[in-house]
């Protein structure tokens, strides 16, 4: 029995190691590629050891950019992506908290109907409604703006559904105790529900931040001014925008830098993220 367990543990570890290798190896290749000179890739050879041009490559993409590829310095694109992701994450959480609070704790006609209308929008992502959404944003004069980048992506049926499910598990005794103490709806929401929802808010923030950070199609449609380019758009421009062969060492340096903010968000909020997805006790 012990021998079987030993072989089972060995097999499990081998599968885990293989999975990690499959995921990590492309990241390793990108990091290594970002430290080499441009001539290395023109030879058709992919090096597996670090080069000596890392500082030079990263300094170029951060402060100079690729003007011939239509990509501004990466610092500006990182800032644009950060602002867009933060507006989307904070906006989604705020609207979803309020809508879930109204659906669970207020009794009004067609309450369940409105909830299902919100839930059905899960089947209508931005890509499906992108033409009318673009028309509305253009008519409102929000092209080439942070509002235009984020506002159409703020509404979230997923977050509303998850917060609704969480609020439904809050004991009724808390609501009754708040009424006895003279707390109104807003005070009950602000002082009781929001503190209880901190871990769920953190989990949704991580998910929505990464969702906003990885957006490509919507920013690509509504931005013509390079001062509003996001980092994902910048990578695409660096690969396809130049007349000559892409400078892969600079592309890979940009990819590495673009991956850092989501990784940092996950690392700093990892504990709250896991608790928000798994914790059920109040």
C-alpha positions as a Markdown table, in Angstrom:
| # | Residue | x | y | z |
|---|---|---|---|---|
| 1 | Unk | 0.0 | 0.0 | 0.0 |
| 2 | Unk | 2.9 | 2.4 | 0.9 |
| 3 | Unk | 4.6 | 1.5 | -2.4 |
| 4 | Unk | 1.5 | 2.3 | -4.4 |
| 5 | Unk | 1.1 | 5.6 | -2.6 |
| 6 | Unk | 4.8 | 6.4 | -3.3 |
| 7 | Unk | 4.3 | 5.8 | -7.1 |
| 8 | Unk | 1.1 | 7.8 | -7.0 |
| 9 | Unk | 2.9 | 10.7 | -5.3 |
| 10 | Unk | 5.7 | 10.4 | -7.9 |
| 11 | Unk | 3.3 | 10.5 | -10.8 |
| 12 | Unk | 1.4 | 13.5 | -9.3 |
| 13 | Unk | 4.7 | 15.4 | -8.9 |
| 14 | Unk | 5.8 | 14.5 | -12.4 |
| 15 | Unk | 2.5 | 15.8 | -13.8 |
| 16 | Unk | 2.8 | 19.0 | -11.8 |
| 17 | Unk | 6.4 | 19.5 | -12.9 |
| 18 | Unk | 5.4 | 19.0 | -16.5 |
| 19 | Unk | 2.5 | 21.5 | -16.2 |
| 20 | Unk | 4.8 | 24.1 | -14.6 |
| 21 | Unk | 7.3 | 23.6 | -17.3 |
| 22 | Unk | 4.8 | 24.1 | -20.1 |
| 23 | Unk | 3.5 | 27.3 | -18.5 |
| 24 | Unk | 6.9 | 28.7 | -17.4 |
| 25 | Unk | 9.0 | 27.9 | -20.4 |
| 26 | Unk | 7.4 | 30.5 | -22.8 |
| 27 | Unk | 7.9 | 33.1 | -20.0 |
| 28 | Unk | 11.5 | 32.1 | -19.6 |
| 29 | Unk | 12.1 | 32.4 | -23.3 |
| 30 | Unk | 10.6 | 35.9 | -23.4 |
| 31 | Unk | 12.8 | 37.0 | -20.5 |
| 32 | Unk | 15.9 | 35.5 | -22.2 |
| 33 | Unk | 15.0 | 37.0 | -25.6 |
| 34 | Unk | 14.7 | 40.5 | -24.0 |
| 35 | Unk | 18.3 | 40.5 | -23.0 |
| 36 | Unk | 19.9 | 39.8 | -26.5 |
| 37 | Unk | 20.9 | 42.0 | -29.4 |
| 38 | Unk | 18.6 | 42.2 | -32.5 |
| 39 | Unk | 21.0 | 40.4 | -34.7 |
| 40 | Unk | 20.6 | 37.2 | -32.6 |
| 41 | Unk | 17.1 | 36.6 | -33.9 |
| 42 | Unk | 17.9 | 37.3 | -37.5 |
| 43 | Unk | 20.1 | 34.2 | -37.5 |
| 44 | Unk | 17.0 | 32.1 | -36.8 |
| 45 | Unk | 18.4 | 30.9 | -33.4 |
| 46 | Unk | 16.5 | 31.1 | -30.1 |
| 47 | Unk | 19.0 | 31.5 | -27.3 |
| 48 | Unk | 18.3 | 29.8 | -24.0 |
| 49 | Unk | 20.9 | 31.7 | -21.9 |
| 50 | Unk | 20.8 | 35.4 | -20.9 |
| 51 | Unk | 22.5 | 38.0 | -23.1 |
| 52 | Unk | 24.3 | 41.2 | -22.2 |
| 53 | Unk | 21.9 | 43.8 | -23.7 |
| 54 | Unk | 19.1 | 43.6 | -21.2 |
| 55 | Unk | 19.5 | 47.0 | -19.6 |
| 56 | Unk | 19.9 | 48.6 | -23.0 |
| 57 | Unk | 16.7 | 47.0 | -24.4 |
| 58 | Unk | 14.6 | 47.8 | -21.4 |
| 59 | Unk | 15.8 | 51.4 | -21.4 |
| 60 | Unk | 14.9 | 51.7 | -25.0 |
| 61 | Unk | 11.3 | 50.5 | -24.7 |
| 62 | Unk | 10.7 | 52.4 | -21.5 |
| 63 | Unk | 12.0 | 55.9 | -22.5 |
| 64 | Unk | 12.2 | 55.9 | -26.3 |
| 65 | Unk | 9.5 | 53.5 | -27.7 |
| 66 | Unk | 9.3 | 52.5 | -31.3 |
| 67 | Unk | 8.2 | 55.6 | -33.3 |
| 68 | Unk | 8.6 | 53.9 | -36.6 |
| 69 | Unk | 6.2 | 51.2 | -35.5 |
| 70 | Unk | 3.7 | 53.7 | -34.2 |
| 71 | Unk | 4.2 | 52.7 | -30.5 |
| 72 | Unk | 4.9 | 55.5 | -27.9 |
| 73 | Unk | 7.2 | 54.9 | -25.0 |
| 74 | Unk | 6.1 | 51.9 | -22.9 |
| 75 | Unk | 5.8 | 54.1 | -19.8 |
| 76 | Unk | 2.8 | 56.0 | -21.2 |
| 77 | Unk | 1.2 | 52.8 | -22.5 |
| 78 | Unk | 1.6 | 51.1 | -19.1 |
| 79 | Unk | -0.1 | 54.1 | -17.5 |
| 80 | Unk | -3.0 | 54.1 | -19.9 |
| 81 | Unk | -3.5 | 50.3 | -19.3 |
| 82 | Unk | -3.3 | 50.9 | -15.5 |
| 83 | Unk | -5.9 | 53.7 | -15.6 |
| 84 | Unk | -8.2 | 51.7 | -17.8 |
| 85 | Unk | -7.9 | 48.6 | -15.7 |
| 86 | Unk | -8.4 | 50.5 | -12.4 |
| 87 | Unk | -11.5 | 52.4 | -13.7 |
| 88 | Unk | -13.0 | 49.1 | -15.0 |
| 89 | Unk | -12.3 | 47.2 | -11.8 |
| 90 | Unk | -13.5 | 49.9 | -9.4 |
| 91 | Unk | -16.5 | 50.8 | -11.5 |
| 92 | Unk | -17.6 | 47.2 | -11.9 |
| 93 | Unk | -17.3 | 46.5 | -8.2 |
| 94 | Unk | -19.2 | 49.7 | -7.2 |
| 95 | Unk | -22.1 | 49.2 | -9.6 |
| 96 | Unk | -22.3 | 45.4 | -8.9 |
| 97 | Unk | -22.4 | 46.0 | -5.1 |
| 98 | Unk | -25.2 | 48.5 | -5.3 |
| 99 | Unk | -27.2 | 46.5 | -7.8 |
| 100 | Unk | -26.8 | 43.3 | -5.8 |
| 101 | Unk | -27.8 | 45.1 | -2.6 |
| 102 | Unk | -31.0 | 46.5 | -4.3 |
| 103 | Unk | -32.0 | 43.1 | -5.7 |
| 104 | Unk | -31.5 | 41.2 | -2.4 |
| 105 | Unk | -32.7 | 43.7 | 0.2 |
| 106 | Unk | -35.3 | 45.8 | -1.5 |
| 107 | Unk | -38.8 | 44.5 | -2.4 |
| 108 | Unk | -40.0 | 46.1 | -5.6 |
| 109 | Unk | -42.0 | 44.9 | -8.6 |
| 110 | Unk | -40.2 | 42.9 | -11.3 |
| 111 | Unk | -37.1 | 42.6 | -9.0 |
| 112 | Unk | -36.4 | 39.0 | -10.2 |
| 113 | Unk | -37.1 | 40.0 | -13.8 |
| 114 | Unk | -34.5 | 42.8 | -13.7 |
| 115 | Unk | -32.0 | 40.4 | -12.1 |
| 116 | Unk | -32.4 | 38.0 | -15.0 |
| 117 | Unk | -32.2 | 40.8 | -17.5 |
| 118 | Unk | -28.8 | 41.6 | -16.0 |
| 119 | Unk | -27.8 | 38.0 | -15.9 |
| 120 | Unk | -28.7 | 37.4 | -19.6 |
| 121 | Unk | -26.2 | 40.1 | -20.6 |
| 122 | Unk | -23.5 | 37.5 | -19.8 |
| 123 | Unk | -24.4 | 36.1 | -23.2 |
| 124 | Unk | -23.7 | 39.5 | -24.8 |
| 125 | Unk | -20.0 | 40.3 | -24.3 |
| 126 | Unk | -18.4 | 43.5 | -25.8 |
| 127 | Unk | -17.5 | 41.7 | -29.0 |
| 128 | Unk | -21.2 | 40.9 | -29.7 |
| 129 | Unk | -22.5 | 44.5 | -29.1 |
| 130 | Unk | -19.3 | 46.3 | -30.2 |
| 131 | Unk | -20.8 | 48.1 | -33.3 |
| 132 | Unk | -23.7 | 49.8 | -31.4 |
| 133 | Unk | -21.5 | 50.5 | -28.4 |
| 134 | Unk | -18.9 | 52.2 | -30.7 |
| 135 | Unk | -21.7 | 54.3 | -32.2 |
| 136 | Unk | -22.9 | 55.5 | -28.8 |
| 137 | Unk | -19.4 | 56.3 | -27.6 |
| 138 | Unk | -18.6 | 58.2 | -30.9 |
| 139 | Unk | -21.8 | 60.2 | -30.7 |
| 140 | Unk | -21.1 | 61.1 | -27.1 |
| 141 | Unk | -17.6 | 62.4 | -28.1 |
| 142 | Unk | -15.7 | 59.9 | -25.9 |
| 143 | Unk | -13.3 | 58.6 | -28.5 |
| 144 | Unk | -9.6 | 58.9 | -27.4 |
| 145 | Unk | -10.5 | 59.3 | -23.7 |
| 146 | Unk | -10.2 | 57.3 | -20.5 |
| 147 | Unk | -13.9 | 57.5 | -20.1 |
| 148 | Unk | -14.5 | 55.9 | -23.5 |
| 149 | Unk | -11.9 | 53.2 | -22.8 |
| 150 | Unk | -13.5 | 52.1 | -19.5 |
| 151 | Unk | -17.2 | 53.2 | -19.3 |
| 152 | Unk | -18.6 | 50.7 | -21.8 |
| 153 | Unk | -16.9 | 47.8 | -20.0 |
| 154 | Unk | -17.9 | 48.7 | -16.5 |
| 155 | Unk | -21.3 | 46.9 | -16.3 |
| 156 | Unk | -20.8 | 43.3 | -15.0 |
| 157 | Unk | -23.4 | 40.7 | -14.7 |
| 158 | Unk | -20.8 | 38.3 | -13.3 |
| 159 | Unk | -19.9 | 40.5 | -10.3 |
| 160 | Unk | -23.6 | 41.3 | -9.7 |
| 161 | Unk | -24.5 | 37.6 | -9.6 |
| 162 | Unk | -21.6 | 36.8 | -7.2 |
| 163 | Unk | -22.4 | 39.6 | -4.8 |
| 164 | Unk | -26.1 | 38.7 | -4.9 |
| 165 | Unk | -25.2 | 35.1 | -3.9 |
| 166 | Unk | -23.0 | 36.4 | -1.1 |
| 167 | Unk | -25.6 | 38.8 | 0.3 |
| 168 | Unk | -28.2 | 36.0 | 0.3 |
| 169 | Unk | -26.0 | 34.1 | 2.7 |
| 170 | Unk | -25.8 | 36.9 | 5.2 |
| 171 | Unk | -27.9 | 36.0 | 8.2 |
| 172 | Unk | -31.3 | 37.8 | 8.5 |
| 173 | Unk | -30.4 | 38.4 | 12.2 |
| 174 | Unk | -27.9 | 41.0 | 11.1 |
| 175 | Unk | -30.5 | 42.9 | 9.2 |
| 176 | Unk | -32.9 | 42.7 | 12.1 |
| 177 | Unk | -30.2 | 43.9 | 14.6 |
| 178 | Unk | -29.4 | 46.8 | 12.3 |
| 179 | Unk | -33.1 | 47.8 | 12.2 |
| 180 | Unk | -33.3 | 47.6 | 16.0 |
| 181 | Unk | -30.3 | 49.9 | 16.3 |
| 182 | Unk | -31.9 | 52.4 | 14.0 |
| 183 | Unk | -29.6 | 51.8 | 11.0 |
| 184 | Unk | -31.1 | 52.7 | 7.6 |
| 185 | Unk | -30.4 | 50.9 | 4.3 |
| 186 | Unk | -27.3 | 52.9 | 3.5 |
| 187 | Unk | -25.8 | 52.5 | 6.9 |
| 188 | Unk | -26.5 | 48.8 | 6.9 |
| 189 | Unk | -24.8 | 48.6 | 3.5 |
| 190 | Unk | -21.8 | 50.7 | 4.4 |
| 191 | Unk | -21.1 | 49.5 | 7.9 |
| 192 | Unk | -22.1 | 45.8 | 7.7 |
| 193 | Unk | -22.3 | 44.5 | 4.2 |
| 194 | Unk | -19.2 | 46.1 | 2.7 |
| 195 | Unk | -16.9 | 45.0 | 5.5 |
| 196 | Unk | -18.3 | 41.5 | 5.3 |
| 197 | Unk | -17.6 | 41.6 | 1.5 |
| 198 | Unk | -14.0 | 42.6 | 1.7 |
| 199 | Unk | -12.6 | 39.3 | 0.6 |
| 200 | Unk | -15.1 | 39.0 | -2.2 |
| 201 | Unk | -14.4 | 42.5 | -3.3 |
| 202 | Unk | -10.7 | 41.7 | -3.4 |
| 203 | Unk | -11.3 | 38.6 | -5.5 |
| 204 | Unk | -13.4 | 40.5 | -7.9 |
| 205 | Unk | -10.9 | 43.3 | -8.1 |
| 206 | Unk | -8.1 | 40.9 | -9.1 |
| 207 | Unk | -10.3 | 39.3 | -11.8 |
| 208 | Unk | -11.6 | 42.6 | -13.2 |
| 209 | Unk | -8.2 | 44.3 | -13.1 |
| 210 | Unk | -6.7 | 41.5 | -15.2 |
| 211 | Unk | -9.8 | 41.6 | -17.5 |
| 212 | Unk | -9.3 | 45.3 | -18.1 |
| 213 | Unk | -5.5 | 45.1 | -18.4 |
| 214 | Unk | -5.8 | 42.4 | -21.2 |
| 215 | Unk | -8.4 | 44.3 | -23.3 |
| 216 | Unk | -7.3 | 44.7 | -26.9 |
| 217 | Unk | -10.3 | 44.9 | -29.3 |
| 218 | Unk | -12.1 | 47.8 | -27.6 |
| 219 | Unk | -9.1 | 50.1 | -27.2 |
| 220 | Unk | -8.0 | 49.2 | -30.7 |
| 221 | Unk | -11.4 | 50.5 | -32.1 |
| 222 | Unk | -11.8 | 53.7 | -30.2 |
| 223 | Unk | -8.2 | 55.1 | -30.0 |
| 224 | Unk | -6.6 | 56.8 | -32.9 |
| 225 | Unk | -4.3 | 59.0 | -30.7 |
| 226 | Unk | -1.2 | 57.2 | -29.7 |
| 227 | Unk | -1.2 | 59.0 | -26.3 |
| 228 | Unk | -4.1 | 56.7 | -25.4 |
| 229 | Unk | -2.6 | 53.4 | -26.6 |
| 230 | Unk | -2.7 | 50.6 | -24.1 |
| 231 | Unk | 0.2 | 48.2 | -23.6 |
| 232 | Unk | -1.5 | 45.4 | -25.5 |
| 233 | Unk | -2.0 | 47.7 | -28.5 |
| 234 | Unk | 1.6 | 48.7 | -28.3 |
| 235 | Unk | 2.8 | 45.2 | -28.5 |
| 236 | Unk | 0.6 | 44.6 | -31.6 |
| 237 | Unk | 2.0 | 47.8 | -33.2 |
| 238 | Unk | 5.6 | 46.7 | -32.5 |
| 239 | Unk | 5.0 | 43.4 | -34.2 |
| 240 | Unk | 3.0 | 44.5 | -37.2 |
| 241 | Unk | 3.4 | 48.2 | -37.5 |
| 242 | Unk | 6.9 | 48.5 | -38.8 |
| 243 | Unk | 7.9 | 48.1 | -42.5 |
| 244 | Unk | 11.0 | 46.1 | -41.5 |
| 245 | Unk | 11.4 | 42.9 | -39.6 |
| 246 | Unk | 10.1 | 43.2 | -36.0 |
| 247 | Unk | 12.7 | 43.9 | -33.4 |
| 248 | Unk | 11.9 | 40.9 | -31.3 |
| 249 | Unk | 14.3 | 41.7 | -28.5 |
| 250 | Unk | 12.3 | 44.9 | -27.9 |
| 251 | Unk | 9.0 | 43.2 | -28.3 |
| 252 | Unk | 9.9 | 40.6 | -25.7 |
| 253 | Unk | 11.1 | 43.3 | -23.3 |
| 254 | Unk | 7.7 | 45.0 | -23.7 |
| 255 | Unk | 5.9 | 41.7 | -23.1 |
| 256 | Unk | 7.9 | 41.1 | -19.9 |
| 257 | Unk | 7.1 | 44.6 | -18.6 |
| 258 | Unk | 3.4 | 44.2 | -19.6 |
| 259 | Unk | 3.1 | 41.1 | -17.5 |
| 260 | Unk | 4.5 | 42.7 | -14.3 |
| 261 | Unk | 1.5 | 44.7 | -13.1 |
| 262 | Unk | -1.0 | 41.8 | -13.2 |
| 263 | Unk | 1.5 | 39.5 | -11.5 |
| 264 | Unk | 2.1 | 42.1 | -8.7 |
| 265 | Unk | -1.6 | 42.5 | -8.2 |
| 266 | Unk | -2.0 | 38.7 | -7.8 |
| 267 | Unk | 1.0 | 38.4 | -5.5 |
| 268 | Unk | -0.1 | 41.3 | -3.1 |
| 269 | Unk | -3.8 | 40.2 | -3.0 |
| 270 | Unk | -3.3 | 36.4 | -3.2 |
| 271 | Unk | -4.5 | 35.7 | 0.3 |
| 272 | Unk | -7.7 | 37.8 | 0.0 |
| 273 | Unk | -8.3 | 36.5 | -3.6 |
| 274 | Unk | -8.3 | 32.8 | -2.4 |
| 275 | Unk | -10.4 | 33.6 | 0.7 |
| 276 | Unk | -12.9 | 35.5 | -1.5 |
| 277 | Unk | -13.4 | 32.6 | -3.8 |
| 278 | Unk | -13.5 | 29.9 | -1.1 |
| 279 | Unk | -14.7 | 31.3 | 2.1 |
| 280 | Unk | -18.4 | 30.9 | 2.9 |
| 281 | Unk | -18.7 | 31.6 | 6.7 |
| 282 | Unk | -19.7 | 35.0 | 7.8 |
